[in-house]
Amino acid sequence: MAEAYVYDAVRTPRGRGKKDGSLHEVPAVRLGAKVLEAIRDRNGLDTGTVDDIIFG
């Protein structure tokens, strides 16, 4: 069995998906990128050592 690690957990910003919502123009990929940046920055993570990422 391969080794697995839970490195950290970060919540994406919350907003309404409606036309007047604060995040309605932000693509999901951009929200995911912000999560990954936060994990990297908070933990001094060397992203070159990461093989897989699972969002859930």
N, C-alpha and C positions, 0 to 999 in steps of 0.2 A: 504494500500500500504506500502511496506517495505521501510525503509530509505535507501538512496544510497548516497555515497559520492565520489567525484573525489578527490583523495588525492594528486596526483602529476602526471606529465607526463614526460617520459624519452624516448629518441630516442635510438634505437639500433645502434651500429656501422654500417657504410655502406661500402660495398665492392662489388666487382664483383663476380658473381657466377660461373665464368669460372675457368678452371683448374689453371690458373695463377693469379687468384684473391686473395686478401689478406685474405678473410674469407671463402674460398671454403672448408676448412677442419673443420670449426667450425659448430657443429650441432645447429639447431634452438633452441633446448632446452637449450643449454649453453648460447646462446644470451639472451634468456628469463630470465634465472637465473641471468645474469649480470644486467638486467633491475631491477629485484626485489631487488637485493642487493643494487643497487644505491638508490632506493626509501627508503629502510629501513635505510641506512646509512645517507642519506641527511636529513631525517626527524626524526631520533631517534624513529622509529616506533616499537612498541611492536607487533611483528608478531603473537603473541598468540591471539590478538584481531581481526584478519582478518578472515572473514568468506568466502568471495569469491573474486576472482580476474578475471577481464575481460580484455583480450588483444584485441586491435583493431587497 
